Amino acid sequence: MNKSHLEIAPGILLDARRAIFLRETGTLAVADLHLGYAWAHRHGGQLLPVSAHEDSLPRLVELIDDYHPSELVLLGDIVHRAVSVDALKAELCATINALNERIQFVLLAGNHDRRLRRLLDECGLSVPLAIEHSAGTHLLTHGDAISRRAAINARGGLVIIGHEHPAITISDRVTTTAKCPCFLVSDEAIVLPAFSRWASGTDVRNYPRMSPWLAGIDFKNAVAIVGEKLLPMHI
């Protein structure tokens, strides 16, 4: 068994590289890239190191090469903050152009993307920016403001979101604990972990959900990402 992948329902595959693949529509999705995280903080006066290599693009390319999807959906918070900084614009431009050469992709706006349209225009990138996207019976959106259409989800599919940066703490009950990014899974929804390595995540056992829509959903299961493996857990 390949423990880096987990088929949680027919045709719905979780990947330890913080991605989900919907086989029926050939949809590959990731959430919360937060491109330019360090540059956005430095622009605001917080001198975060910028020596750490941003690896979102090569990781996306690896996923595309492995799955050969018909479409890639980026589930919001494409950038950490849409500030007009040359380094961030270069990173955004390189990412969009590289994806554009390989695959049909969909950009969904998140709460961090309020000025992204302007930044895309500054970069000369005429790509659409949507709020939600259908993949067969499933609805994909960021999660900060879920529409009535998503809340009803009348077609019987899942609502697949990001936004929450879910993580879970694993302990040996003696001296060692580790906080790992995770997927949250219910019969109605799946919450993806942040694709950004800058996002440490918040433990799903100890914090209220940010999205009000999730308050009525009973998440009993999580799938932790432990290194390159997936670990199903009951919460």
FENHU-V333594 format. One line per field, one symbol per residue. phi: phi as a letter, one per 40 degrees, with the letter a starting at -180 (. if undefined). psi: psi as a letter, one per 40 degrees, with the letter a starting at -180 (. if undefined). burial: + if it has 16 or more other C-alpha atoms within 10 Angstrom, else -. A space follows every 10 residues. Layout:
# FENHU-V333594
phi->???
psi->???
burial->???
This chain:
# FENHU-V333594
phi->.cccbaccad gbbcbccgbb bbcdbgcbbb bfcfdgdccc ccccgccccb ccccbdcccc cccccccfcc abbccgfcbc acccbdcccc cccccccccc cbacbbcbcb ccbcbcdccc cccgbcbcbb baacbgccbb achcaccddc ccfccgcccb bbgcfcaacb bcgbbbbacb cacbbbcbab bccccccccc gbcccbaccc cdccccbccb bbbcbbgbbb bcbcb
psi->hheeihheih ehhiheffii hhddefhhii igdfifdddd dddeehgiie dhhheddddd dddddddfid ihhhfifdid hgighddddd dddddddddd edihihhhha defdeddddd ddefhgiihi dihhgbeihh idedghiddd ddfeeeaihh ibdefiiihh ieecehihhi iiihhiedih hiihdhedhd ihheeeiiid hddedehghe iihihgbeih hhih.
burial->---+++---- --++++++++ ++--++++++ ++++++++++ +--------- ---+-++--+ --++----+- ++++++++++ ++++---++- -++-++--+- ----++++++ +++--++-++ ---------- +++-+--+++ ++++-+---+ --+---++++ +++++++++- --------++ +++++--+++ ++++++--+- ++++------ +-++----+- -+++++--++ -+---
